[in-house]
Amino acid sequence: MPKRILEGVVVSDKGDKTVVVVVQRTLLHPVMKKIVRLSKKYHAHDEANALKVGDQARIVECAPKSKLKRWEVLSDSSTASAS
């Protein structure tokens, strides 16, 4: 089974080798028929402590690394070229 890849914005880099990424998604409300934005926070493992608050991040599923961390930062994400 392929691993999921999500894209979001880093909102916290306080933890050592950990970032918190907010991923937003949109859906059509079943009754009101309006577009609704939902967001969820994911704790991701960042081995190099490379990401800072405000950076775009791509995260991928992994085996549990701690109580909250089940995701890790993809190494091919080019955060330095975000201009």
N, C-alpha and C positions, 0 to 999 in steps of 0.2 A: 504494500500500500504506500503511495507516495506521501511524503511529508508536506504539510501545509506551509505555505509561505505567506506572511502577512506584512503589510507596509504601514508605518505610522510615524508619529513624532515622539521624540524623547522628551518626557516631562520631568524626569528626575534621574540624576546620576550620583546620588549621595552614597549609595552602597559601594563597597569594594567589588569590582568586577561584575557589577549589576547595574542595569538601566531599567527604567520603567517606561514602557512605550504605550501610547494611546492609539488604538486603531479605531477609525470611524467607518461605519458602513451605513448605507441607506436602504430603506425598504418601503414598499407601498403599504400603508395601513389597510388592513382587510375591510374595515367598516367605513372609515372616514375617507378612504381613497386619496389620502395626501401622502406626500413623501416625508418620511420620518428619519431623522439621523440618530443612530445609536452609536455609543462609544464604549469601549472596554479597555481596561488597563492590563498589560501583560508584563511580568517581570522576566527579563531576559539576561542571559549570561554574556558579558562583554569581556573577554579574556584580556584584551589590551587596554582597557579603560579608554578607548579611542573616542567614543561618542560623548557629546555634551548636550545640554538642554537646548532644544530647538532643532536639533539635527533630524533629518529623515533617516529612518532605520528600516531595514528589512530583517525580519526574524523568521526562524524556521523551528519546527517542532524538534524536540530531542527527548532523551530519557531524563527523568527527574534528576536535577542537580542539587536541589535543596527543598525545603518545605513549599516554597512558592515558585521556584524557577523550573519551568518545563519548556522553555524556549531559549534559543541562543541566536546571537547576532550573526547574520551572514557576512562572511569576510569580503565578498565581492561588492558590498554596498559602498558606493563612492560618495562619502559625505563631504569630503574636502572640496569637491567640484560643484557643490550646490551654491550657485551665485545668482 
